[in-house]
Amino acid sequence: MKLNTQNLLHLLRIFMLVFACFVFNFAKAQKQAWIRVNQLGYTPAGIKVAVFGGKVKGNYTEFELIEVKTTKRVFSNTIGKDYGSYGPFVQSFRFDFSTFRDTGSYYLRVGEVKSPVFKIGKDVYKGAADFALRYMRQQRTLFNPYLQDSCHTHDGFVLHANKVGITDSTRIDAGGGWHDASDYLQYSTTSANATYHLLAAYRDFPKVFGDQKQANGLDGKNGRADVLDEAKWGLDWLIKMHPAPNLMFNQIADDRDHTNMRMPGEDPFYGRGFERPVYFIDGEPQQRGKFMNNTTGTSSTAAKFSSAFHLGSSLFQSDDRRYAKVLAKKAKTAYSFALIKPGVTQTVSVKSPYIYAEDNWVDDMELAGAMFYGATNKKRFLKESMAYARQEKITPWMTSDTAAHYQWYPFINLGHFELGKQLKGNDREEIVSYYKSGIDAVLARAQTNAFYRGVPFIWCSNNLTVSFAIQCLWYKELTEDERYDELAQSNIDWLFGTNPWGTSMVYGLPSWGDTPVNPHSAFTHLKNFPIDGGLVDGPIMTSTYRNLIGIKLLNEDPYAAFQSDLVVYHDDYGDYSTNEPTMDGTASLIYLLASQEQKALEEPPVKK
């Protein structure tokens, strides 16, 4: 064929078309595979694993670690086992680069697929626990330091309290504490658990917390770590909710709070002006509206009170002995209240079927007994605590993939750890074996997928993830057994981006990463206020999500490509099931983040 100008143009068009198709298909292929990393970063001596997920299968032999500054390959490793399908992916791998210990900024590469840039350094967790404390301060009632205004100053009036010897509708002083989530209800069970975690974080990792805030939450040092200020805010409210030895209250407000989304303030829709109802504990089922809970006793909430009071008393001995004595006295009366009728106390709902359906209580009694034994050295409490421990050796969610909302609260048996630290010999080995059995049950599921995900996708799965990571850490502290280190780290990594969606589950952490921007929160939705440090509920089983009431996505889903028939997560105000921050989950996260910052500080120096 004679190559005249016309023919050359024709051939050029064909070449450009073929090249365009190649570029399009190449680009399309790159959108079918991702490398998920912990966006906070990795410590030099720690376990460092990323997860590759692909929507189409490819032939890969090795991955590379690239230094950002020089763009040079500094490490490579062969790609191991293909874990196969998981969620939206048909192919998945674990990229382990733990042996690389140099500090700096890097990204991973396999073929043309690149990970986000991440850091390796001893400071990757520095300040993270204090950052999450911002959310706790923002949840305060009475004086709210974030808003620099007061709210819920009229709480509250006692509802249907004739059973406990109080005239119905009597006003009591119940102001203080924290809002529970994006609504403004307040629950004793979650607040006591949150208070305990904050106290434990200070007890176990005092060096990582700063003093930048006054007791009221405003800027300024006061000679006390901010985490201890926050814990005291919780303790002060718990004292009000247990005003007398024979009296304890379970919650303020109810699901009528969900009538509309608004900023914290007065709530004139409970029939008593600006006062909100306060529900008591008597160990009996309570019916409000058409819904009745399944309360069986007084133990679960009262025992949590006792444990928080005991730990608070020990920590405030040095700087406020009078306050410490008050807490010690409250610890005793709360323990006695827990024994009035052994059983579980559930929360109350009026308009919807959703409550904190707590079903276990012996774990709470075990912890309370362990705290008493530690404070008094009386064998009676050790005997009682061990007896409770044997009734619930493994927190039940660990051997199941379904559960009601908050059914096995607080998601971790804290008593096993407190007992284990005080025991020796066979008793200690027995308690430690309970932790190991639970971890092994989760590990059996985790080993089947590249994310090492063994925590079930029930409502508030992130809370379970935090608690499980803590259990792994506590098991190691009790035993010095390192076999679960990778499993523990995988759960921490999951929270900060090593998940199918590639997003952190903590608002604003890290500041440079992919984190929630449209959570189910009045602060962000109405005022565009950041909710720094708030841990959102987390992914939920797709089958559960489809049956929840009142969920409607309001925006185009940025993670649509990563939803699956297994599990969903939405960064959307309309999805309260996966994207609502929780106060108690954030308090547990503060403990976990403090442990990681302390661990990094203790890492040996890197040998060049």
C-alpha positions in Angstrom: 0.0 0.0 0.0 1.3 3.4 -1.0 1.7 5.5 2.2 0.4 8.8 1.1 -0.7 11.5 3.6 -4.2 10.2 3.8 -3.1 6.6 4.6 -0.6 7.8 7.2 -3.4 9.8 8.9 -5.6 6.7 8.8 -2.9 4.6 10.4 -2.2 7.3 13.0 -5.9 7.3 14.0 -5.8 3.5 14.4 -2.7 3.7 16.5 -4.2 6.4 18.7 -7.4 4.5 19.1 -5.5 1.3 20.1 -3.3 3.4 22.5 -6.3 5.1 24.0 -7.9 1.7 24.6 -4.7 0.4 26.2 -4.5 3.5 28.5 -8.2 3.2 29.4 -8.0 -0.4 30.2 -4.7 0.0 32.1 -6.2 2.8 34.1 -9.3 0.8 34.7 -7.2 -2.1 35.9 -5.5 0.1 38.4 -8.9 1.1 39.8 -9.5 -2.6 40.5 -6.7 -3.0 43.1 -5.8 -1.2 46.3 -3.2 -1.4 49.1 -4.6 -0.6 52.5 -2.3 0.7 55.2 -2.4 2.1 58.8 -2.6 5.8 58.0 -1.2 6.7 61.4 1.9 4.8 60.4 4.1 2.1 61.9 6.7 1.9 64.6 10.2 0.8 63.7 10.3 -2.3 65.9 6.6 -3.1 65.5 4.7 -5.4 63.2 4.2 -3.7 59.8 1.6 -5.3 57.5 -0.5 -3.8 54.7 -3.3 -5.6 52.8 -3.7 -5.8 49.1 -7.2 -6.2 47.7 -8.1 -6.7 44.1 -11.4 -6.9 42.2 -9.8 -8.9 39.4 -7.2 -11.5 39.8 -3.6 -10.6 38.8 -0.3 -12.4 38.7 2.0 -10.8 41.4 5.3 -12.1 42.7 6.7 -9.4 45.0 5.9 -6.0 46.5 8.2 -3.1 47.1 8.7 -0.4 49.7 9.6 2.9 48.2 11.1 5.8 50.1 9.2 9.0 49.2 12.2 11.3 49.4 14.4 9.4 47.0 11.8 7.3 45.2 14.2 4.4 45.6 13.2 0.9 46.5 14.4 0.2 50.0 12.8 -3.1 50.7 11.0 -5.9 48.8 9.5 -9.2 49.7 7.8 -12.0 47.9 4.0 -12.1 47.9 2.8 -15.0 49.9 -0.5 -16.7 50.4 -3.5 -15.5 48.3 -6.3 -15.3 50.9 -8.8 -15.1 48.1 -12.2 -13.4 48.3 -13.2 -11.1 51.1 -15.9 -8.4 51.0 -15.6 -6.6 47.6 -12.3 -8.3 46.7 -11.7 -11.6 44.8 -8.0 -11.6 45.6 -6.1 -10.5 48.7 -2.7 -10.6 50.2 -0.8 -9.6 53.3 2.3 -7.5 52.7 4.6 -8.0 55.7 7.5 -5.6 55.9 8.1 -5.9 59.7 11.8 -6.5 59.3 12.4 -3.1 57.8 13.1 -0.7 60.6 14.3 2.6 59.1 12.3 5.7 59.9 10.9 8.0 57.2 8.0 8.3 54.8 7.2 5.5 52.4 4.7 3.9 50.1 4.2 0.3 49.0 4.0 -0.7 45.4 3.1 -3.9 43.5 3.1 -3.5 39.7 1.5 -0.1 39.1 -0.6 -0.2 42.3 0.6 2.1 45.0 -0.5 2.6 48.6 -1.0 5.9 50.4 2.1 7.4 51.8 2.7 6.5 55.5 5.4 7.1 58.1 7.6 4.7 60.1 8.7 6.3 63.3 8.5 6.1 67.1 6.2 9.1 67.2 3.3 7.9 65.0 1.0 7.5 68.0 2.3 10.6 69.8 -0.6 12.7 71.1 -3.2 10.4 69.7 -4.8 9.6 73.1 -5.0 13.3 74.0 -6.5 14.0 70.6 -9.3 11.6 71.3 -10.0 13.3 74.6 -11.3 16.2 72.6 -14.4 14.2 71.8 -15.0 13.4 75.5 -14.9 17.1 76.5 -17.2 17.9 73.6 -19.7 15.5 75.0 -19.9 17.1 78.4 -23.2 18.3 79.9 -23.7 21.2 82.2 -20.7 23.4 81.2 -19.6 22.3 77.8 -16.0 23.7 77.1 -16.2 23.3 73.3 -19.4 25.4 73.1 -18.4 27.5 76.1 -22.0 27.3 77.2 -24.1 25.2 79.5 -26.7 22.6 78.6 -29.2 20.3 80.4 -29.0 22.3 83.6 -32.5 21.2 84.8 -31.9 17.5 84.9 -34.1 15.9 86.0 -37.3 14.5 87.4 -37.7 10.9 88.6 -40.2 8.9 86.6 -42.4 6.2 88.0 -40.3 6.0 91.1 -42.8 5.0 93.8 -41.2 1.6 93.9 -38.0 3.0 95.3 -39.7 5.3 97.8 -39.6 8.5 95.9 -42.7 10.5 95.0 -43.2 10.4 91.3 -41.9 13.4 89.4 -39.7 14.5 92.2 -36.8 16.7 90.9 -33.3 15.5 91.6 -29.9 17.0 90.8 -28.5 14.7 88.0 -26.7 17.2 85.9 -23.2 16.4 84.5 -21.5 13.5 82.8 -21.4 13.0 79.0 -23.9 12.7 76.2 -23.8 9.1 75.1 -23.5 9.5 71.3 -24.9 12.0 68.8 -28.1 12.1 70.7 -28.2 13.6 74.2 -29.3 10.6 76.3 -27.1 9.6 79.2 -26.6 6.1 80.4 -25.0 4.9 83.7 -23.7 1.7 82.3 -21.7 3.3 79.4 -20.6 6.2 81.5 -19.3 4.0 84.3 -17.4 1.9 81.8 -16.0 5.0 80.0 -14.9 6.4 83.4 -13.1 3.2 84.3 -11.2 3.1 81.0 -10.1 6.7 81.4 -8.9 6.0 84.9 -7.1 2.8 83.8 -5.4 4.7 81.0 -3.9 7.2 83.4 -3.0 4.4 85.9 -1.2 2.3 83.3 0.2 5.0 81.0 0.6 8.2 83.0 3.5 9.5 80.9 1.7 9.9 77.6 -1.0 12.3 78.8 -0.5 16.1 78.9 -1.9 18.9 81.0 -3.3 21.5 78.7 -6.8 21.9 80.1 -8.3 23.1 83.3 -10.8 20.9 85.2 -13.7 22.7 83.3 -12.1 21.8 80.0 -11.0 25.2 79.0 -7.4 26.0 78.0 -4.9 26.2 80.9 -2.8 23.9 83.0 -4.1 22.8 86.4 -1.4 20.4 87.6 -3.5 17.3 86.7 -3.4 15.3 83.6 -6.3 16.1 81.2 -7.4 12.4 81.1 -7.7 12.5 84.9 -9.8 15.7 84.7 -12.1 14.0 82.3 -12.4 10.8 84.4 -13.3 13.0 87.4 -16.1 14.6 85.3 -17.5 11.1 84.9 -17.0 10.2 88.6 -18.8 13.3 89.7 -21.8 12.4 87.7 -21.8 8.8 88.9 -21.9 10.1 92.5 -25.1 12.0 91.6 -26.6 8.9 90.0 -25.9 6.9 93.2 -27.0 9.6 95.8 -27.8 7.1 98.6 -26.9 3.6 99.5 -30.4 2.3 98.5 -30.8 4.4 95.4 -29.3 4.3 91.9 -30.3 5.7 88.6 -29.9 4.1 85.2 -30.3 6.8 82.6 -31.4 10.4 81.8 -33.8 10.9 78.9 -35.0 8.3 76.5 -35.5 7.8 72.7 -37.9 10.6 72.5 -34.6 12.5 72.3 -34.5 11.3 68.7 -37.5 13.6 67.7 -35.1 15.9 66.0 -31.4 16.6 65.5 -30.3 19.7 67.4 -27.3 21.2 69.3 -27.1 20.5 73.0 -29.5 22.6 74.9 -32.8 22.4 76.6 -35.3 19.7 75.4 -38.9 20.8 75.9 -40.6 17.7 74.8 -40.6 15.4 77.9 -43.7 17.1 79.4 -41.9 18.9 82.2 -40.5 22.0 80.5 -36.7 21.8 80.4 -36.3 18.9 82.8 -35.6 15.4 81.5 -36.7 12.1 83.0 -34.4 10.1 85.2 -34.9 6.3 85.3 -34.1 4.4 88.5 -32.8 0.9 89.0 -34.8 -1.6 91.0 -33.9 -4.9 89.3 -37.3 -5.3 87.6 -38.3 -5.0 84.0 -39.5 -1.6 83.0 -42.1 -0.7 80.4 -42.3 2.7 78.8 -44.8 3.1 75.9 -45.3 -0.2 74.3 -41.7 -1.6 74.9 -40.5 -3.5 77.9 -36.9 -4.3 78.6 -35.6 -7.6 80.0 -34.0 -6.3 83.2 -33.4 -9.2 85.7 -31.5 -7.5 88.5 -29.3 -4.7 89.8 -25.8 -6.1 89.3 -24.5 -5.1 85.9 -24.7 -1.3 86.3 -24.1 -1.1 90.0 -21.0 -3.3 89.8 -19.6 -1.0 87.1 -20.2 1.9 89.5 -18.3 0.1 92.2 -15.3 -0.6 90.0 -15.0 3.0 88.7 -15.3 4.4 92.3 -12.6 2.0 93.6 -10.1 2.8 90.8 -10.9 6.5 91.2 -10.4 6.4 94.9 -6.9 4.8 94.5 -5.8 7.4 91.9 -7.1 10.5 93.9 -5.5 9.5 97.2 -2.4 11.6 96.5 -4.0 14.9 95.6 -7.5 14.9 97.0 -7.9 12.5 100.0 -11.4 13.8 100.9 -12.6 13.0 97.4 -10.9 9.6 97.5 -12.8 8.8 100.8 -16.1 9.7 99.2 -15.3 7.4 96.2 -14.3 4.6 98.5 -17.6 4.8 100.4 -19.5 4.9 97.2 -17.7 1.8 96.0 -18.9 -0.1 99.0 -22.5 1.0 98.7 -22.6 0.3 95.0 -21.3 -3.2 95.5 -24.0 -3.8 98.1 -26.6 -2.4 95.6 -25.3 -4.9 93.0 -26.1 -7.7 95.4 -29.7 -6.7 96.0 -30.9 -8.8 93.1 -28.2 -10.5 91.1 -28.9 -9.9 87.4 -28.7 -7.5 84.5 -30.0 -4.0 84.2 -31.1 -2.9 80.7 -31.9 0.6 79.4 -35.4 1.9 78.6 -36.9 2.8 75.3 -40.3 4.5 74.6 -40.8 4.9 70.9 -38.3 2.4 69.3 -37.2 -1.1 70.0 -33.5 -0.2 70.2 -32.0 -0.3 73.7 -28.7 -1.4 75.3 -29.8 -5.0 75.6 -27.0 -6.0 78.0 -27.3 -9.7 78.9 -24.3 -10.4 81.0 -23.5 -9.2 84.5 -21.1 -11.8 86.2 -18.2 -10.1 84.4 -19.1 -6.8 86.1 -19.3 -8.5 89.5 -15.9 -10.2 88.9 -14.3 -6.9 88.2 -15.9 -5.2 91.2 -14.7 -8.1 93.4 -11.2 -8.0 92.0 -11.1 -4.2 92.8 -12.2 -4.8 96.3 -9.7 -7.6 96.8 -6.9 -5.3 95.6 -8.1 -2.5 98.0 -8.7 -4.7 101.1 -6.8 -8.0 100.6 -9.8 -9.7 102.0 -10.0 -13.3 100.8 -13.8 -13.1 100.6 -13.7 -10.8 97.6 -11.1 -13.0 95.9 -13.3 -16.0 96.4 -16.4 -14.2 95.1 -14.5 -12.7 92.1 -13.1 -16.2 91.1 -16.6 -17.7 91.3 -18.0 -15.0 89.0 -15.0 -15.5 86.6 -15.9 -19.2 86.2 -19.4 -18.3 85.2 -18.3 -16.4 82.1 -14.9 -17.5 81.0 -15.1 -16.1 77.5 -17.0 -13.0 76.6 -19.8 -14.6 74.5 -19.4 -12.5 71.3 -16.0 -14.1 70.7 -17.6 -17.4 69.9 -20.5 -16.1 67.9 -21.1 -13.9 64.8 -24.4 -12.3 65.9 -25.5 -10.4 69.0 -28.2 -7.9 70.1 -27.2 -4.3 70.5 -24.6 -4.1 73.4 -25.7 -7.6 74.4 -22.3 -8.6 75.8 -21.2 -5.3 77.2 -18.6 -4.0 77.8 -17.2 -6.3 75.1 -14.2 -7.3 77.2 -13.8 -9.0 80.5 -11.9 -6.4 82.5 -12.1 -8.6 85.6 -9.8 -11.3 84.2 -7.0 -8.7 83.8 -7.4 -7.2 87.3 -7.6 -10.7 88.9 -4.7 -12.0 86.8 -2.4 -9.3 88.0 -3.1 -10.2 91.6 -3.0 -14.0 91.4 -0.3 -16.6 91.4 0.0 -20.3 90.6 -2.9 -22.3 89.3 -5.5 -19.6 89.8 -3.5 -17.2 87.7 -3.1 -19.8 85.0 -6.8 -20.5 85.0 -7.7 -16.8 84.5 -5.1 -16.4 81.8 -6.5 -19.4 80.0 -9.9 -17.7 79.7 -8.3 -14.8 77.8 -6.4 -17.2 75.6 -9.5 -19.3 74.7 -11.4 -16.1 73.6 -8.5 -14.9 71.6 -8.1 -18.3 69.9 -11.8 -18.3 68.9 -11.4 -15.0 67.2 -8.0 -16.0 65.7 -9.6 -19.1 64.1 -11.9 -16.7 62.0 -9.2 -14.1 61.4 -6.7 -16.5 59.8 -9.1 -17.2 56.9 -8.9 -13.6 55.5 -6.1 -11.2 54.6 -7.3 -8.5 57.0 -7.0 -10.9 59.9 -10.6 -10.0 60.7 -12.2 -12.2 63.3 -14.4 -9.6 65.1 -18.0 -10.0 64.0 -19.7 -7.2 62.1 -22.4 -6.5 64.7 -23.6 -3.0 65.6 -20.7 -1.0 67.1 -18.1 -3.4 65.7 -15.4 -0.8 66.2 -16.0 -0.9 69.9 -15.5 -4.7 69.8 -12.4 -4.2 67.7 -10.8 -1.8 70.3 -11.8 -4.1 73.2 -10.4 -7.2 71.5 -7.1 -5.4 70.8 -6.9 -4.5 74.5 -7.5 -8.1 75.5 -4.6 -9.2 73.3 -2.4 -6.6 75.0 -3.5 -7.6 78.4 -2.9 -11.3 77.7 0.6 -10.5 76.6 1.2 -8.4 79.8 0.1 -11.3 81.9 2.0 -14.0 80.1 4.8 -12.3 78.0 3.5 -14.5 75.2 4.0 -12.8 71.9 2.1 -15.2 69.7 -0.9 -12.8 69.2 1.1 -9.6 68.4 0.2 -9.7 64.7 -3.5 -10.3 65.5 -3.5 -7.4 68.0 -1.8 -5.1 65.5 -4.2 -6.1 62.7 -7.1 -4.8 64.8 -5.4 -1.5 65.5 -4.5 -1.2 61.8 -8.1 -1.9 60.8 -9.2 1.1 62.8 -6.9 3.4 60.9 -7.3 2.4 57.3 -6.3 -1.3 56.8 -9.8 -2.2 56.0 -11.7 -2.6 52.6 -12.7 1.1 52.6 -9.2 2.4 53.3 -10.5 4.8 55.8 -9.8 5.7 59.5 -12.7 5.1 61.8 -11.7 8.0 64.0 -12.8 11.6 63.1 -9.8 13.7 62.2 -7.1 11.1 63.0 -4.8 11.3 61.3 -5.3 14.8 60.1 -3.7 14.0 56.7 -5.7 10.8 56.1 -9.0 9.5 54.9 -11.2 9.9 57.9 -15.0 10.4 58.5 -16.2 13.8 57.3 -20.0 13.3 57.4 -20.8 11.4 60.6 -24.2 11.0 62.2 -23.6 14.0 64.5 -25.5 17.2 65.1 -22.2 19.1 65.6 -21.1 18.4 62.1 -24.5 18.2 60.4 -25.9 21.5 61.8 -22.9 23.6 62.6 -20.0 22.0 60.7 -18.1 21.7 64.0 -15.4 19.0 64.0 -15.9 16.1 66.4 -12.1 15.4 66.8 -11.3 12.0 68.1 -14.7 10.5 68.0 -14.7 6.7 67.2 -17.6 5.9 64.9 -19.7 2.7 65.2 -18.0 0.9 62.3 -18.9 -1.6 59.6 -22.0 -3.7 60.0 -23.3 -6.9 58.4 -25.1 -6.0 55.2 -28.0 -8.3 56.3 -28.4 -6.4 59.5 -28.0 -3.0 57.8 -30.9 -3.7 55.4 -33.3 -4.4 58.3 -32.6 -1.3 60.4 -35.3 1.4 60.8 -34.9 4.9 59.5 -31.6 4.7 57.6 -31.4 6.7 54.3 -28.2 7.8 52.7 -28.2 11.5 51.9 -25.2 11.7 49.6 -23.5 9.7 46.9 -21.5 6.9 48.5 -17.7 7.5 48.1 -17.1 4.0 49.2 -19.7 2.3 46.9 -17.0 0.3 45.2 -16.1 -1.4 48.5 -19.5 -2.3 49.8 -20.5 -6.0 49.6 -23.0 -8.6 50.5 -20.8 -9.3 53.6 -20.4 -5.9 55.2 -21.1 -2.1 54.6 -19.7 1.1 56.0 -21.0 4.6 55.0 -19.5 8.0 55.8 -23.0 9.5 55.6 -25.0 11.4 58.1 -28.0 9.3 57.2 -26.4 6.0 58.4 -26.6 6.0 62.2 -25.6 2.3 62.3 -22.0 2.6 61.0 -21.1 6.3 61.2 -22.3 7.6 64.6 -19.6 8.3 67.1 -19.9 6.9 70.6 -18.6 8.2 73.9 -17.8 4.9 75.5 -16.1 3.5 72.4 -13.9 6.6 72.3 -13.0 6.2 76.0 -11.8 2.6 75.3 -9.9 3.9 72.3 -8.1 6.4 74.5 -6.8 3.5 76.6 -5.7 1.6 73.4 -4.0 4.7 71.9 -2.2 5.4 75.2 -0.9 1.8 75.2 0.5 2.2 71.7 2.2 5.5 72.5 3.8 4.1 75.6 4.9 0.9 73.7 6.6 3.1 71.0 8.4 5.1 73.7 9.8 1.9 75.1 11.0 0.5 71.8 14.7 0.0 71.6 16.7 2.3 69.4 17.0 1.2 65.8 20.4 -0.2 64.9 21.7 1.3 61.6 
